Amino acid sequence: MSQAKKEQIVTHLRYLRQELREMHLGIQDDGLFPEPGELRGVLAQMEVLLELVETNPKLKSNPDTII
């Protein structure tokens, strides 16, 4: 996998992790659920990340692996 692609994946993962943390804290602290648009945005980012990973023929997916 090229270095640029790895950096893209790392960037997407960091963004997703931060967004999910904020949503979790909102639910925990305030009992407020995220807006549907926020969830759609995170899902769209996850789809982009999945496409980046799937386009690499060297990368083997393991459905039992939890990240």
C-alpha positions, 0 to 999 in steps of 0.5 A, spaced: 500 500 500 502 506 498 504 511 503 499 516 501 493 511 501 496 509 508 495 517 510 488 517 507 486 511 511 489 514 518 486 521 517 479 518 515 480 513 522 482 519 526 476 523 524 471 517 525 474 516 532 473 523 534 466 524 531 464 517 534 467 520 541 463 526 541 457 522 539 458 518 545 459 523 550 453 527 547 449 521 549 452 519 555 453 526 558 446 529 556 442 524 553 442 527 546 442 523 540 446 525 534 442 528 528 441 524 523 445 528 518 451 527 523 450 519 522 449 520 515 456 524 515 460 518 519 457 513 515 459 516 508 466 517 511 466 510 513 464 508 506 470 512 503 474 508 508 472 502 506 473 503 498 480 505 500 481 499 503 478 495 498 481 498 492 488 495 495 489 488 492 494 486 497 490 487 503 486 481 505 480 482 509 479 478 516 471 479 518 473 476 525 478 482 526 476 487 531 479 494 530 
